[in-house]
Amino acid sequence: MVSAKPLPQAKAKSKPTEDFIYTELYNAVLERRLPPETKLGENALAEYYGVSRTIIRQVLARLAHDRLVKLEPNRGAFIASLTPDEAKHIYAAWRLVEAEILRDLTQSMTKEQIASVRALIASERQACDQQDMPQLSRLSVQFHLELARLCQNQFLGRFMRELIPQTSLAFFYEVRKMPICGEDEHSKILDAIEAGDAEGAIAAATKHLDGIEAALNARALMTQKAKLEDILGA
């Protein structure tokens, strides 16, 4: 008599890694789903992700190093925020550094890299058409981060990768009022890079950043509050 083979046991669902949690919270900030001053409770996050508080502390420490989270003694962790002056200074630095990055890219960017960035812009336009504002916010930032990553001068690239995400900490009016869903300014920047026109790329990027900064309202308040687990689970 042949004995029946035991049924395979279902594999236990693996717990999310520190990197996974870090990336998810990082993206939630870029997507403006976690607005400034949102409290990131260790217990709530540990329970939501099913991990230890030690892992959550490590994630929060990494986000604090990125200046996206502030750690306050006896109060805990909160999404950081920008004052109006800080936001103004960041955009000023952004314009200066990105200008040098664009001069670099007009000399060094390959056809394959240009095609990759065009695919990113296409995803951005799709998010715009679908009114997926969180995705659109993240991809809009990702466009500039990708230019920084491709820059041959890695010191400039590193500086921008540290600087740009912090703009997500400034309060804005509704994302729909931002100029990222109107004229395709990112394509104009890339077109100028492909043509080797550094000054044209810089002019297009400056106009683009001017429009975004003009819509900035660092004093605006979020009118709706949601539980942390509801925001992350959306």
C-alpha positions as CSV (number, residue, x, y, z in Angstrom):
1,M,0.0,0.0,0.0
2,V,1.4,3.3,-1.1
3,S,1.1,5.9,1.6
4,A,-0.2,9.3,0.7
5,K,2.4,12.0,0.4
6,P,1.9,14.7,3.0
7,L,0.6,18.0,1.6
8,P,3.3,20.7,1.3
9,Q,3.1,23.2,4.1
10,A,2.3,26.7,3.1
11,K,5.4,28.9,3.5
12,A,5.2,31.4,6.2
13,K,4.8,34.9,4.9
14,S,8.2,36.6,5.3
15,K,8.4,39.8,7.2
16,P,9.3,43.0,5.4
17,T,12.9,43.9,5.6
18,E,14.3,47.2,6.9
19,D,15.1,48.3,3.3
20,F,11.5,47.6,2.3
21,I,10.0,49.6,5.1
22,Y,12.5,52.4,4.5
23,T,11.6,52.6,0.8
24,E,7.9,52.5,1.5
25,L,8.0,55.4,4.0
26,Y,10.5,57.3,1.8
27,N,8.1,57.0,-1.2
28,A,5.1,58.0,1.0
29,V,6.9,61.2,1.8
30,L,7.7,61.9,-1.9
31,E,4.1,61.2,-2.8
32,R,3.0,63.6,-0.1
33,R,0.8,60.9,1.6
34,L,2.7,61.6,4.8
35,P,2.5,65.4,5.3
36,P,4.9,67.3,7.5
37,E,4.4,66.8,11.3
38,T,2.8,63.4,10.9
39,K,3.8,61.3,13.9
40,L,5.5,58.0,13.2
41,G,4.8,56.0,16.2
42,E,7.2,53.1,16.7
43,N,4.5,50.8,18.2
44,A,2.1,51.6,15.4
45,L,4.7,51.0,12.6
46,A,6.0,47.8,14.3
47,E,2.5,46.4,14.5
48,Y,1.6,47.5,11.0
49,Y,4.6,45.8,9.4
50,G,4.8,42.9,11.9
51,V,8.4,43.6,12.8
52,S,10.3,44.6,16.0
53,R,10.6,48.2,17.2
54,T,14.4,47.8,16.8
55,I,13.9,47.6,13.0
56,I,11.5,50.6,13.0
57,R,14.1,52.6,15.0
58,Q,16.7,51.8,12.4
59,V,14.4,52.9,9.6
60,L,13.5,56.1,11.4
61,A,17.2,56.8,11.9
62,R,17.9,56.4,8.2
63,L,15.0,58.8,7.3
64,A,16.3,61.3,9.9
65,H,19.7,61.1,8.2
66,D,17.9,62.0,5.0
67,R,16.3,64.9,6.9
68,L,12.9,63.6,6.0
69,V,12.1,62.7,9.7
70,K,12.9,64.6,12.9
71,L,13.5,62.7,16.1
72,E,12.4,64.6,19.2
73,P,13.4,63.4,22.7
74,N,10.5,62.2,24.8
75,R,8.1,62.8,21.9
76,G,9.2,60.4,19.1
77,A,9.5,60.7,15.4
78,F,7.7,63.1,13.1
79,I,7.8,63.8,9.4
80,A,10.0,66.9,9.1
81,S,8.8,70.2,7.7
82,L,10.3,73.3,6.0
83,T,9.9,76.9,6.9
84,P,9.2,79.3,4.0
85,D,12.8,80.6,4.1
86,E,14.2,77.0,4.1
87,A,12.0,76.1,1.1
88,K,13.2,79.2,-0.7
89,H,16.9,78.4,0.0
90,I,16.5,74.8,-1.2
91,Y,15.0,75.9,-4.5
92,A,17.8,78.5,-5.0
93,A,20.4,75.7,-4.4
94,W,18.5,73.4,-6.7
95,R,18.6,75.8,-9.6
96,L,22.3,76.4,-9.2
97,V,23.4,72.8,-8.8
98,E,21.0,71.4,-11.5
99,A,22.4,74.0,-14.0
100,E,25.8,72.3,-13.6
101,I,24.3,68.9,-13.9
102,L,22.5,69.8,-17.1
103,R,25.8,71.2,-18.6
104,D,27.4,67.9,-17.7
105,L,24.6,65.8,-19.2
106,T,24.5,67.7,-22.5
107,Q,28.1,66.4,-23.0
108,S,27.8,62.9,-21.5
109,M,24.2,61.5,-21.7
110,T,23.9,58.5,-24.0
111,K,21.0,57.5,-26.3
112,E,20.2,54.7,-23.9
113,Q,20.0,57.0,-20.9
114,I,17.9,59.5,-22.8
115,A,15.5,56.7,-23.8
116,S,15.3,55.5,-20.2
117,V,14.4,59.0,-19.0
118,R,11.8,59.4,-21.7
119,A,10.2,56.2,-20.4
120,L,10.1,57.8,-17.0
121,I,8.4,60.9,-18.4
122,A,5.9,58.7,-20.2
123,S,5.0,57.1,-16.8
124,E,4.6,60.5,-15.3
125,R,2.3,61.7,-18.1
126,Q,0.2,58.5,-17.6
127,A,-0.1,59.2,-13.9
128,C,-1.2,62.7,-14.8
129,D,-3.9,61.4,-17.3
130,Q,-5.1,59.0,-14.6
131,Q,-5.2,61.8,-12.0
132,D,-2.9,59.6,-9.8
133,M,-1.6,62.5,-7.8
134,P,0.6,60.6,-5.3
135,Q,2.3,58.7,-8.2
136,L,2.6,61.9,-10.2
137,S,4.3,63.7,-7.2
138,R,6.9,60.9,-6.8
139,L,7.6,60.6,-10.5
140,S,8.0,64.3,-10.9
141,V,10.7,64.2,-8.2
142,Q,12.2,61.0,-9.6
143,F,12.8,62.8,-13.0
144,H,15.2,65.2,-11.3
145,L,16.8,62.5,-9.1
146,E,17.5,60.5,-12.3
147,L,19.3,63.4,-13.9
148,A,21.4,63.7,-10.8
149,R,22.2,60.0,-10.8
150,L,23.3,60.1,-14.4
151,C,25.6,63.1,-13.9
152,Q,29.3,62.3,-14.3
153,N,30.2,64.6,-11.4
154,Q,29.0,62.4,-8.6
155,F,29.6,65.1,-6.0
156,L,26.9,67.2,-7.7
157,G,24.7,64.2,-8.1
158,R,25.0,63.2,-4.5
159,F,24.2,66.7,-3.3
160,M,21.0,66.8,-5.4
161,R,19.9,63.4,-4.2
162,E,20.1,64.7,-0.7
163,L,18.5,68.0,-1.5
164,I,15.5,67.3,-3.8
165,P,13.5,64.9,-1.6
166,Q,13.3,67.6,1.1
167,T,11.1,69.7,-1.1
168,S,8.3,67.2,-0.4
169,L,8.3,68.5,3.2
170,A,6.9,71.9,2.1
171,F,3.2,72.3,2.3
172,F,1.6,72.9,-1.1
173,Y,-1.9,73.8,-2.3
174,E,-3.5,70.8,-3.9
175,V,-1.1,68.9,-6.2
176,R,-3.6,69.5,-9.0
177,K,-2.7,73.2,-8.9
178,M,1.0,72.4,-9.4
179,P,2.3,73.0,-12.9
180,I,3.5,69.4,-13.2
181,C,0.3,68.3,-15.0
182,G,0.2,71.1,-17.6
183,E,2.8,71.8,-20.2
184,D,5.3,68.9,-20.6
185,E,8.3,70.8,-19.2
186,H,10.3,67.7,-18.4
187,S,10.3,66.7,-22.0
188,K,11.5,70.2,-23.0
189,I,14.5,69.8,-20.6
190,L,15.3,66.4,-22.0
191,D,14.9,67.6,-25.6
192,A,17.5,70.4,-25.0
193,I,19.9,67.9,-23.4
194,E,19.6,65.6,-26.4
195,A,20.3,68.5,-28.7
196,G,23.4,69.4,-26.7
197,D,21.9,72.8,-25.8
198,A,23.0,73.3,-22.2
199,E,21.7,76.8,-21.9
200,G,18.3,75.8,-23.4
201,A,18.1,73.0,-20.9
202,I,18.9,75.3,-18.0
203,A,16.4,77.9,-19.2
204,A,13.7,75.2,-19.4
205,A,14.6,73.8,-16.0
206,T,14.6,77.3,-14.4
207,K,11.1,78.0,-15.8
208,H,9.9,74.7,-14.5
209,L,11.3,75.3,-11.0
210,D,10.0,78.8,-10.9
211,G,6.5,77.6,-11.6
212,I,6.7,75.0,-8.9
213,E,8.0,77.4,-6.3
214,A,5.4,79.9,-7.2
215,A,2.7,77.4,-6.1
216,L,4.4,76.8,-2.8
217,N,2.5,77.7,0.3
218,A,4.5,76.6,3.3
219,R,1.9,78.0,5.6
220,A,-1.0,75.9,4.3
221,L,-2.5,73.4,6.7
222,M,-3.8,70.0,5.8
223,T,-7.6,69.9,6.6
224,Q,-7.9,66.2,6.7
225,K,-6.2,63.9,9.1
226,A,-5.9,60.1,8.7
227,K,-4.5,57.3,10.7
228,L,-1.0,56.3,9.8
229,E,-2.0,52.7,9.0
230,D,-4.7,54.0,6.7
231,I,-2.3,56.2,4.8
232,L,0.2,53.4,4.3
233,G,-2.4,50.9,3.4
234,A,-4.0,53.1,0.7
